[in-house]
């Protein structure tokens, strides 16, 4: 019982800071997504492709979360966008306060879209609101088609699913149809995109969704 009580208090404090973050994003008209996946699903590559595709169309800033290094932030910085790295020193997820502290070091002037790349994990991030408008879960074909059934909370809380690394399908025992069916059985409202960061397939529809949601949620033009 004490463990449940402690967890509830931690989440209540996190949710309060998340509300503060959400208010700050609303005041600046910044559409914010929380990008989540297992390790190795291709989140950072997807961020890179997104930055490349939306250059000149949407002003983007990025918060990178990692257990140990700033390698992802170094990759993103090559695209000349505001970026800050959060190193959790072993923690398996980002919390709202970490994001709030990171925003102090991020230039959000004229930013329309903030991408928060969470630590690679499909368990803890499902329970932690960062103040984002939408959670976006990335599932790669290399992980198989049963991921939604194994981690239902994450898929239930997500607004969109990106099925990544589709160029590898000919070499893998993964069914796109089964993956979609499993995901939609958990969350029928999911927007689903099929992407390959190697070939560029599906990146444009994903980016158009980001543009559309940005206008819808913030009114930014």
DRENDO-1510 file (C-alpha; in Angstrom, 1 decimal, always signed):
<recs>
REC; n; res; u; v; w
REC; 1; UNK; +0.0; +0.0; +0.0 .
REC; 2; UNK; +2.8; +2.4; +0.8 .
REC; 3; UNK; +4.4; +1.9; -2.6 .
REC; 4; UNK; +1.1; +2.8; -4.3 .
REC; 5; UNK; +0.8; +5.9; -2.2 .
REC; 6; UNK; +4.3; +7.1; -3.0 .
REC; 7; UNK; +3.8; +6.5; -6.7 .
REC; 8; UNK; +0.5; +8.4; -6.6 .
REC; 9; UNK; +2.3; +11.4; -4.9 .
REC; 10; UNK; +5.1; +11.3; -7.5 .
REC; 11; UNK; +2.6; +11.3; -10.4 .
REC; 12; UNK; +0.5; +14.0; -8.8 .
REC; 13; UNK; +3.5; +16.3; -8.6 .
REC; 14; UNK; +4.5; +15.4; -12.1 .
REC; 15; UNK; +1.0; +16.2; -13.4 .
REC; 16; UNK; +1.1; +19.6; -11.7 .
REC; 17; UNK; +4.4; +20.5; -13.5 .
REC; 18; UNK; +3.0; +19.1; -16.7 .
REC; 19; UNK; +0.1; +21.5; -16.5 .
REC; 20; UNK; +2.6; +24.4; -16.1 .
REC; 21; UNK; +4.5; +23.2; -19.2 .
REC; 22; UNK; +1.2; +22.9; -21.1 .
REC; 23; UNK; +0.3; +26.5; -20.2 .
REC; 24; UNK; +3.7; +27.7; -21.3 .
REC; 25; UNK; +3.4; +25.9; -24.6 .
REC; 26; UNK; -0.1; +27.4; -25.1 .
REC; 27; UNK; +1.1; +30.9; -24.3 .
REC; 28; UNK; +3.8; +30.6; -27.0 .
REC; 29; UNK; +1.6; +28.8; -29.5 .
REC; 30; UNK; +3.9; +25.8; -29.6 .
REC; 31; UNK; +2.5; +22.4; -30.6 .
REC; 32; UNK; +4.4; +19.8; -28.6 .
REC; 33; UNK; +4.8; +16.0; -29.1 .
REC; 34; UNK; +6.3; +13.4; -26.9 .
REC; 35; UNK; +8.1; +10.9; -29.1 .
REC; 36; UNK; +8.3; +7.4; -27.5 .
REC; 37; UNK; +9.6; +4.0; -28.5 .
REC; 38; UNK; +11.7; +1.0; -27.5 .
REC; 39; UNK; +15.5; +1.5; -27.9 .
REC; 40; UNK; +16.5; +1.2; -31.5 .
REC; 41; UNK; +13.2; +1.9; -33.1 .
REC; 42; UNK; +14.6; +4.8; -35.0 .
REC; 43; UNK; +13.3; +7.9; -33.1 .
REC; 44; UNK; +16.3; +10.0; -33.7 .
REC; 45; UNK; +16.5; +9.1; -37.4 .
REC; 46; UNK; +12.8; +10.0; -37.7 .
REC; 47; UNK; +13.5; +13.4; -36.0 .
REC; 48; UNK; +16.3; +14.0; -38.5 .
REC; 49; UNK; +14.0; +13.2; -41.4 .
REC; 50; UNK; +11.3; +15.4; -39.9 .
REC; 51; UNK; +13.7; +18.4; -39.5 .
REC; 52; UNK; +14.9; +17.9; -43.1 .
REC; 53; UNK; +11.4; +17.7; -44.6 .
REC; 54; UNK; +9.9; +20.6; -42.6 .
REC; 55; UNK; +12.8; +23.0; -43.1 .
REC; 56; UNK; +11.3; +26.3; -44.2 .
REC; 57; UNK; +7.8; +25.2; -43.4 .
REC; 58; UNK; +7.7; +24.9; -39.6 .
REC; 59; UNK; +10.1; +26.3; -37.0 .
REC; 60; UNK; +11.1; +23.4; -34.8 .
REC; 61; UNK; +13.0; +23.0; -31.5 .
REC; 62; UNK; +14.0; +19.6; -30.0 .
REC; 63; UNK; +14.5; +18.3; -26.5 .
REC; 64; UNK; +16.5; +15.0; -26.5 .
REC; 65; UNK; +16.3; +12.6; -23.6 .
REC; 66; UNK; +19.0; +9.9; -23.1 .
REC; 67; UNK; +20.2; +7.8; -20.2 .
REC; 68; UNK; +23.9; +8.7; -20.6 .
REC; 69; UNK; +25.1; +10.6; -23.6 .
REC; 70; UNK; +24.5; +13.7; -25.7 .
REC; 71; UNK; +25.0; +11.9; -29.0 .
REC; 72; UNK; +21.4; +12.4; -30.2 .
REC; 73; UNK; +21.6; +16.2; -29.5 .
REC; 74; UNK; +24.8; +16.3; -31.5 .
REC; 75; UNK; +23.0; +14.7; -34.5 .
REC; 76; UNK; +20.1; +17.0; -34.3 .
REC; 77; UNK; +22.2; +20.1; -33.9 .
REC; 78; UNK; +23.6; +19.6; -37.4 .
REC; 79; UNK; +20.2; +20.7; -38.7 .
REC; 80; UNK; +20.6; +24.2; -37.1 .
REC; 81; UNK; +17.6; +24.0; -34.8 .
REC; 82; UNK; +17.4; +24.9; -31.1 .
REC; 83; UNK; +18.2; +21.6; -29.2 .
REC; 84; UNK; +18.9; +20.7; -25.6 .
REC; 85; UNK; +19.9; +17.3; -24.2 .
REC; 86; UNK; +18.5; +15.9; -21.0 .
REC; 87; UNK; +20.8; +13.2; -19.6 .
REC; 88; UNK; +18.9; +11.2; -17.0 .
REC; 89; UNK; +21.9; +9.3; -15.6 .
REC; 90; UNK; +20.1; +6.0; -15.6 .
REC; 91; UNK; +16.5; +7.0; -15.2 .
REC; 92; UNK; +14.3; +5.2; -17.8 .
REC; 93; UNK; +12.0; +8.1; -18.7 .
REC; 94; UNK; +11.7; +11.9; -18.8 .
REC; 95; UNK; +9.6; +13.7; -16.2 .
REC; 96; UNK; +7.8; +17.0; -16.6 .
REC; 97; UNK; +10.2; +18.8; -14.3 .
REC; 98; UNK; +13.2; +17.7; -16.4 .
REC; 99; UNK; +11.5; +19.2; -19.4 .
REC; 100; UNK; +10.6; +22.4; -17.6 .
REC; 101; UNK; +14.2; +22.8; -16.5 .
REC; 102; UNK; +15.4; +22.1; -20.1 .
REC; 103; UNK; +13.1; +24.8; -21.6 .
REC; 104; UNK; +15.1; +27.5; -19.7 .
REC; 105; UNK; +18.1; +26.6; -21.9 .
REC; 106; UNK; +16.1; +26.4; -25.1 .
REC; 107; UNK; +15.5; +29.3; -27.4 .
REC; 108; UNK; +11.8; +29.1; -28.2 .
REC; 109; UNK; +11.5; +32.4; -30.1 .
REC; 110; UNK; +9.2; +31.9; -33.1 .
REC; 111; UNK; +9.0; +28.1; -32.6 .
REC; 112; UNK; +5.8; +26.4; -33.8 .
REC; 113; UNK; +6.7; +22.8; -33.0 .
REC; 114; UNK; +8.6; +21.2; -30.1 .
REC; 115; UNK; +9.7; +17.6; -30.4 .
REC; 116; UNK; +10.5; +15.9; -27.2 .
REC; 117; UNK; +12.4; +12.6; -27.9 .
REC; 118; UNK; +11.9; +10.5; -24.8 .
REC; 119; UNK; +14.2; +7.8; -23.4 .
REC; 120; UNK; +13.9; +4.5; -25.2 .
REC; 121; UNK; +11.3; +2.7; -23.1 .
REC; 122; UNK; +7.6; +1.8; -23.6 .
REC; 123; UNK; +6.7; +1.3; -19.9 .
REC; 124; UNK; +7.4; +4.3; -17.7 .
REC; 125; UNK; +6.8; +7.1; -20.3 .
REC; 126; UNK; +3.2; +5.9; -20.7 .
REC; 127; UNK; +2.4; +7.2; -17.2 .
REC; 128; UNK; +4.3; +10.5; -17.3 .
REC; 129; UNK; +2.6; +13.5; -18.8 .
REC; 130; UNK; +5.2; +16.1; -19.9 .
REC; 131; UNK; +2.7; +18.7; -20.9 .
REC; 132; UNK; +2.7; +17.6; -24.5 .
REC; 133; UNK; -0.3; +17.9; -26.9 .
REC; 134; UNK; +0.2; +14.4; -28.2 .
REC; 135; UNK; +2.2; +11.2; -27.5 .
REC; 136; UNK; +3.6; +9.6; -30.7 .
REC; 137; UNK; +4.7; +6.0; -30.4 .
REC; 138; UNK; +7.3; +4.6; -32.9 .
REC; 139; UNK; +7.3; +0.8; -33.4 .
REC; 140; UNK; +9.8; -0.6; -35.9 .
REC; 141; UNK; +9.2; -3.7; -38.0 .
REC; 142; UNK; +12.3; -5.3; -36.5 .
REC; 143; UNK; +10.4; -5.5; -33.2 .
REC; 144; UNK; +7.6; -7.7; -34.6 .
REC; 145; UNK; +3.9; -7.1; -34.9 .
REC; 146; UNK; +2.8; -7.9; -31.3 .
REC; 147; UNK; +4.3; -4.8; -29.6 .
REC; 148; UNK; +0.9; -3.1; -28.9 .
REC; 149; UNK; -0.3; -6.2; -27.1 .
REC; 150; UNK; +2.8; -6.3; -24.9 .
REC; 151; UNK; +2.7; -2.6; -24.0 .
REC; 152; UNK; -1.0; -1.6; -24.2 .
REC; 153; UNK; -0.8; +1.5; -21.9 .
REC; 154; UNK; +1.6; +3.3; -24.3 .
REC; 155; UNK; -0.5; +2.6; -27.3 .
REC; 156; UNK; -3.7; +3.5; -25.5 .
REC; 157; UNK; -2.3; +6.9; -24.5 .
REC; 158; UNK; -0.8; +7.7; -27.9 .
REC; 159; UNK; -2.4; +9.9; -30.6 .
REC; 160; UNK; -0.3; +8.5; -33.4 .
REC; 161; UNK; +1.6; +5.3; -34.3 .
REC; 162; UNK; +4.6; +5.4; -36.6 .
REC; 163; UNK; +5.5; +2.0; -38.1 .
REC; 164; UNK; +9.2; +2.6; -38.9 .
REC; 165; UNK; +11.8; +0.7; -40.9 .
REC; 166; UNK; +9.3; -0.6; -43.5 .
REC; 167; UNK; +12.1; -1.1; -46.0 .
REC; 168; UNK; +13.2; -4.1; -44.0 .
REC; 169; UNK; +9.8; -5.9; -44.3 .
REC; 170; UNK; +11.0; -8.4; -47.0 .
REC; 171; UNK; +13.5; -9.7; -44.5 .
REC; 172; UNK; +11.4; -9.9; -41.4 .
REC; 173; UNK; +8.6; -12.1; -40.0 .
REC; 174; UNK; +6.5; -9.0; -39.3 .
REC; 175; UNK; +3.0; -8.3; -40.7 .
REC; 176; UNK; +2.0; -4.6; -41.1 .
REC; 177; UNK; -1.6; -5.6; -41.2 .
REC; 178; UNK; -1.3; -7.6; -37.9 .
REC; 179; UNK; +0.6; -4.7; -36.2 .
REC; 180; UNK; -2.1; -2.2; -37.3 .
REC; 181; UNK; -4.9; -4.6; -36.1 .
REC; 182; UNK; -3.2; -5.1; -32.8 .
REC; 183; UNK; -2.6; -1.4; -32.3 .
REC; 184; UNK; -6.2; -0.4; -33.3 .
REC; 185; UNK; -7.6; -3.1; -31.0 .
REC; 186; UNK; -6.0; -1.1; -28.1 .
REC; 187; UNK; -6.7; +2.3; -29.4 .
REC; 188; UNK; -9.1; +2.7; -32.4 .
REC; 189; UNK; -8.4; +6.4; -32.7 .
REC; 190; UNK; -4.7; +6.0; -33.6 .
REC; 191; UNK; -3.4; +7.8; -36.6 .
REC; 192; UNK; -1.0; +5.4; -38.3 .
REC; 193; UNK; +2.0; +6.2; -40.6 .
REC; 194; UNK; +4.3; +3.8; -42.3 .
REC; 195; UNK; +7.8; +5.2; -42.7 .
REC; 196; UNK; +11.3; +4.4; -43.7 .
REC; 197; UNK; +14.1; +6.8; -42.8 .
REC; 198; UNK; +16.3; +5.0; -45.3 .
REC; 199; UNK; +14.1; +5.5; -48.4 .
REC; 200; UNK; +12.0; +8.4; -47.2 .
REC; 201; UNK; +8.8; +6.6; -47.6 .
REC; 202; UNK; +5.9; +7.9; -45.6 .
REC; 203; UNK; +7.8; +10.9; -44.1 .
REC; 204; UNK; +5.8; +13.5; -46.0 .
REC; 205; UNK; +2.4; +12.3; -44.8 .
REC; 206; UNK; +3.8; +12.3; -41.2 .
REC; 207; UNK; +5.1; +15.8; -41.6 .
REC; 208; UNK; +1.8; +17.0; -43.0 .
REC; 209; UNK; +0.0; +15.6; -40.0 .
REC; 210; UNK; +2.4; +17.6; -37.7 .
REC; 211; UNK; +1.6; +20.8; -39.7 .
REC; 212; UNK; -2.1; +20.2; -39.5 .
REC; 213; UNK; -2.1; +19.4; -35.7 .
REC; 214; UNK; +0.1; +22.4; -35.1 .
REC; 215; UNK; -2.5; +24.7; -36.6 .
REC; 216; UNK; -5.4; +22.9; -35.0 .
REC; 217; UNK; -3.9; +22.9; -31.5 .
REC; 218; UNK; -2.3; +26.3; -31.3 .
REC; 219; UNK; -3.8; +28.3; -34.1 .
REC; 220; UNK; -0.2; +29.0; -35.4 .
REC; 221; UNK; +0.1; +29.9; -39.0 .
</recs>
